[in-house]
Amino acid sequence: MNLLSQIVIPLFVVGVIFYGFKKKINVYESFLSGAKEGLNITLNIFPAIIAMVFAINIFLDSNFIYFLLSSLRGVFETLHIPLEIMPMALLRPVSGTASLAIMNDIFRQFGPDSYLGRLASILQGCTDTTIYVLALYFSSIGIKKIRYSLGVGLFADLVGIIVAFLLTSLLF
């Protein structure tokens, strides 16, 4: 199995080159054209990625999210929602990396088999990085009007968060 995994990609490349020669396509020129297009896409999405990373770092480093959540502590206690999971729930639609870091902290502090660890795992699977996806993919193909996509994506994330809380409370 190890040998097969090492030769799959080289065999695929050789197969593509052979197919290009068979169809009388200039493989090298097509490769260069694709590389140029990939570089242009990278240059187009780079500002969106930098802006997203910058905004997330400011948001996390300012501790605003923790201040906001501590002021709503009574509401979360009434609903039996652990306050420790809320930063992950709020940041998951924005950044997968930030939510993974928070999940890692939850695992370290409470353990992966704890209620919070299981809730974090289910939350990670029930939601998506909606704002990141919209910023990255829509900017790469030049879509400017994202209003409805944003609304539907954030609504799906809200449903995912609610389902994660329900599933965890019912199953664990």
MODELLER restraints for C-alpha pairs under 7 A, 6 or more apart:
rsr = mdl.restraints
at = mdl.atoms
rsr.add(forms.Gaussian(group=physical.xy_distance, feature=features.Distance(at['CA:17:A'], at['CA:27:A']), mean=6.46, stdev=0.5))
rsr.add(forms.Gaussian(group=physical.xy_distance, feature=features.Distance(at['CA:20:A'], at['CA:26:A']), mean=6.99, stdev=0.5))
rsr.add(forms.Gaussian(group=physical.xy_distance, feature=features.Distance(at['CA:20:A'], at['CA:27:A']), mean=5.80, stdev=0.5))
rsr.add(forms.Gaussian(group=physical.xy_distance, feature=features.Distance(at['CA:41:A'], at['CA:140:A']), mean=5.78, stdev=0.5))
rsr.add(forms.Gaussian(group=physical.xy_distance, feature=features.Distance(at['CA:44:A'], at['CA:140:A']), mean=5.92, stdev=0.5))
rsr.add(forms.Gaussian(group=physical.xy_distance, feature=features.Distance(at['CA:45:A'], at['CA:136:A']), mean=5.98, stdev=0.5))
rsr.add(forms.Gaussian(group=physical.xy_distance, feature=features.Distance(at['CA:45:A'], at['CA:139:A']), mean=5.94, stdev=0.5))
rsr.add(forms.Gaussian(group=physical.xy_distance, feature=features.Distance(at['CA:45:A'], at['CA:140:A']), mean=5.34, stdev=0.5))
rsr.add(forms.Gaussian(group=physical.xy_distance, feature=features.Distance(at['CA:48:A'], at['CA:135:A']), mean=6.02, stdev=0.5))
rsr.add(forms.Gaussian(group=physical.xy_distance, feature=features.Distance(at['CA:48:A'], at['CA:136:A']), mean=6.47, stdev=0.5))
rsr.add(forms.Gaussian(group=physical.xy_distance, feature=features.Distance(at['CA:49:A'], at['CA:136:A']), mean=6.75, stdev=0.5))
rsr.add(forms.Gaussian(group=physical.xy_distance, feature=features.Distance(at['CA:65:A'], at['CA:87:A']), mean=6.80, stdev=0.5))
rsr.add(forms.Gaussian(group=physical.xy_distance, feature=features.Distance(at['CA:73:A'], at['CA:83:A']), mean=6.91, stdev=0.5))
rsr.add(forms.Gaussian(group=physical.xy_distance, feature=features.Distance(at['CA:76:A'], at['CA:82:A']), mean=6.80, stdev=0.5))
rsr.add(forms.Gaussian(group=physical.xy_distance, feature=features.Distance(at['CA:76:A'], at['CA:83:A']), mean=6.58, stdev=0.5))
rsr.add(forms.Gaussian(group=physical.xy_distance, feature=features.Distance(at['CA:85:A'], at['CA:120:A']), mean=6.81, stdev=0.5))
rsr.add(forms.Gaussian(group=physical.xy_distance, feature=features.Distance(at['CA:88:A'], at['CA:99:A']), mean=4.98, stdev=0.5))
rsr.add(forms.Gaussian(group=physical.xy_distance, feature=features.Distance(at['CA:88:A'], at['CA:102:A']), mean=5.92, stdev=0.5))
rsr.add(forms.Gaussian(group=physical.xy_distance, feature=features.Distance(at['CA:88:A'], at['CA:103:A']), mean=6.97, stdev=0.5))
rsr.add(forms.Gaussian(group=physical.xy_distance, feature=features.Distance(at['CA:89:A'], at['CA:161:A']), mean=6.77, stdev=0.5))
rsr.add(forms.Gaussian(group=physical.xy_distance, feature=features.Distance(at['CA:91:A'], at['CA:98:A']), mean=6.74, stdev=0.5))
rsr.add(forms.Gaussian(group=physical.xy_distance, feature=features.Distance(at['CA:91:A'], at['CA:99:A']), mean=5.89, stdev=0.5))
rsr.add(forms.Gaussian(group=physical.xy_distance, feature=features.Distance(at['CA:92:A'], at['CA:99:A']), mean=5.17, stdev=0.5))
rsr.add(forms.Gaussian(group=physical.xy_distance, feature=features.Distance(at['CA:92:A'], at['CA:128:A']), mean=6.67, stdev=0.5))
rsr.add(forms.Gaussian(group=physical.xy_distance, feature=features.Distance(at['CA:92:A'], at['CA:129:A']), mean=5.79, stdev=0.5))
rsr.add(forms.Gaussian(group=physical.xy_distance, feature=features.Distance(at['CA:93:A'], at['CA:128:A']), mean=5.71, stdev=0.5))
rsr.add(forms.Gaussian(group=physical.xy_distance, feature=features.Distance(at['CA:93:A'], at['CA:129:A']), mean=4.07, stdev=0.5))
rsr.add(forms.Gaussian(group=physical.xy_distance, feature=features.Distance(at['CA:93:A'], at['CA:130:A']), mean=4.86, stdev=0.5))
rsr.add(forms.Gaussian(group=physical.xy_distance, feature=features.Distance(at['CA:93:A'], at['CA:131:A']), mean=5.84, stdev=0.5))
rsr.add(forms.Gaussian(group=physical.xy_distance, feature=features.Distance(at['CA:93:A'], at['CA:157:A']), mean=6.81, stdev=0.5))
rsr.add(forms.Gaussian(group=physical.xy_distance, feature=features.Distance(at['CA:94:A'], at['CA:129:A']), mean=5.40, stdev=0.5))
rsr.add(forms.Gaussian(group=physical.xy_distance, feature=features.Distance(at['CA:94:A'], at['CA:130:A']), mean=6.42, stdev=0.5))
rsr.add(forms.Gaussian(group=physical.xy_distance, feature=features.Distance(at['CA:94:A'], at['CA:131:A']), mean=5.07, stdev=0.5))
rsr.add(forms.Gaussian(group=physical.xy_distance, feature=features.Distance(at['CA:94:A'], at['CA:132:A']), mean=5.62, stdev=0.5))
rsr.add(forms.Gaussian(group=physical.xy_distance, feature=features.Distance(at['CA:95:A'], at['CA:129:A']), mean=5.70, stdev=0.5))
rsr.add(forms.Gaussian(group=physical.xy_distance, feature=features.Distance(at['CA:95:A'], at['CA:132:A']), mean=6.28, stdev=0.5))
rsr.add(forms.Gaussian(group=physical.xy_distance, feature=features.Distance(at['CA:96:A'], at['CA:129:A']), mean=5.82, stdev=0.5))
rsr.add(forms.Gaussian(group=physical.xy_distance, feature=features.Distance(at['CA:103:A'], at['CA:120:A']), mean=5.93, stdev=0.5))
rsr.add(forms.Gaussian(group=physical.xy_distance, feature=features.Distance(at['CA:106:A'], at['CA:116:A']), mean=6.97, stdev=0.5))
rsr.add(forms.Gaussian(group=physical.xy_distance, feature=features.Distance(at['CA:106:A'], at['CA:117:A']), mean=6.19, stdev=0.5))
rsr.add(forms.Gaussian(group=physical.xy_distance, feature=features.Distance(at['CA:107:A'], at['CA:117:A']), mean=5.60, stdev=0.5))
rsr.add(forms.Gaussian(group=physical.xy_distance, feature=features.Distance(at['CA:110:A'], at['CA:116:A']), mean=6.89, stdev=0.5))
rsr.add(forms.Gaussian(group=physical.xy_distance, feature=features.Distance(at['CA:110:A'], at['CA:117:A']), mean=6.71, stdev=0.5))
rsr.add(forms.Gaussian(group=physical.xy_distance, feature=features.Distance(at['CA:111:A'], at['CA:117:A']), mean=5.94, stdev=0.5))
rsr.add(forms.Gaussian(group=physical.xy_distance, feature=features.Distance(at['CA:112:A'], at['CA:118:A']), mean=6.30, stdev=0.5))
rsr.add(forms.Gaussian(group=physical.xy_distance, feature=features.Distance(at['CA:115:A'], at['CA:172:A']), mean=6.75, stdev=0.5))
rsr.add(forms.Gaussian(group=physical.xy_distance, feature=features.Distance(at['CA:119:A'], at['CA:164:A']), mean=6.63, stdev=0.5))
rsr.add(forms.Gaussian(group=physical.xy_distance, feature=features.Distance(at['CA:119:A'], at['CA:165:A']), mean=6.78, stdev=0.5))
rsr.add(forms.Gaussian(group=physical.xy_distance, feature=features.Distance(at['CA:119:A'], at['CA:168:A']), mean=5.68, stdev=0.5))
rsr.add(forms.Gaussian(group=physical.xy_distance, feature=features.Distance(at['CA:122:A'], at['CA:164:A']), mean=5.56, stdev=0.5))
rsr.add(forms.Gaussian(group=physical.xy_distance, feature=features.Distance(at['CA:123:A'], at['CA:161:A']), mean=6.08, stdev=0.5))
rsr.add(forms.Gaussian(group=physical.xy_distance, feature=features.Distance(at['CA:123:A'], at['CA:164:A']), mean=5.18, stdev=0.5))
rsr.add(forms.Gaussian(group=physical.xy_distance, feature=features.Distance(at['CA:126:A'], at['CA:160:A']), mean=4.71, stdev=0.5))
rsr.add(forms.Gaussian(group=physical.xy_distance, feature=features.Distance(at['CA:126:A'], at['CA:161:A']), mean=6.68, stdev=0.5))
rsr.add(forms.Gaussian(group=physical.xy_distance, feature=features.Distance(at['CA:126:A'], at['CA:164:A']), mean=6.35, stdev=0.5))
rsr.add(forms.Gaussian(group=physical.xy_distance, feature=features.Distance(at['CA:127:A'], at['CA:157:A']), mean=5.04, stdev=0.5))
rsr.add(forms.Gaussian(group=physical.xy_distance, feature=features.Distance(at['CA:127:A'], at['CA:160:A']), mean=5.22, stdev=0.5))
rsr.add(forms.Gaussian(group=physical.xy_distance, feature=features.Distance(at['CA:127:A'], at['CA:161:A']), mean=6.69, stdev=0.5))
rsr.add(forms.Gaussian(group=physical.xy_distance, feature=features.Distance(at['CA:128:A'], at['CA:157:A']), mean=6.54, stdev=0.5))
rsr.add(forms.Gaussian(group=physical.xy_distance, feature=features.Distance(at['CA:130:A'], at['CA:153:A']), mean=5.74, stdev=0.5))
rsr.add(forms.Gaussian(group=physical.xy_distance, feature=features.Distance(at['CA:130:A'], at['CA:154:A']), mean=6.68, stdev=0.5))
